[in-house]
């Protein structure tokens, strides 16, 4: 009985010490840079992501290790490996809009633009809905790109096109 109690107690302490870490998406809103940012502006975005996370994890070096993707173009945010407490603390910050777990998704295609018939062999066909929809004018169009990471597919890039893109 004493051995069982000791094992349960050890397991509980161990689970509290080593919190489960998983990827979280941290959404910060829109960028301040224009539609064609310079490499300096893109580096400043990534640096700002490290700075925001460093307030929660204690240092920019730890933040760099935890962030594995920065959204630097269409949306402002990053994906980082966090434990639940870090995610909660990050979500409390005024400069953070939302923090949510990055859930694996089943892929429907690996060639989204062709799958949606928006592009054929790198060219936009004249009959494409893309042209008929005036290239997304006054419309929010989202395209999720993924990459294989941590043994599964995770969201890596959300392309948002259209003049209303900054309204959400």
Buried (B, 14 or more C-beta within 10 A) or exposed (E): EEEEEEEEEEEEEEEEEEEEBBBBBBBBBBBEBEEEBEEEBBEBBBEBBBEBBBBBBEEBEBBBEBBBBBBBBBBBBBBBBBBEEBBEBBBEBEEBBEBEEBEBEEEEEEEBBEEBEBBEEEEBEEEBEBEEBEBBEEEBBEBEEBEEBEEEBBBBBBBBBBEBBEEE
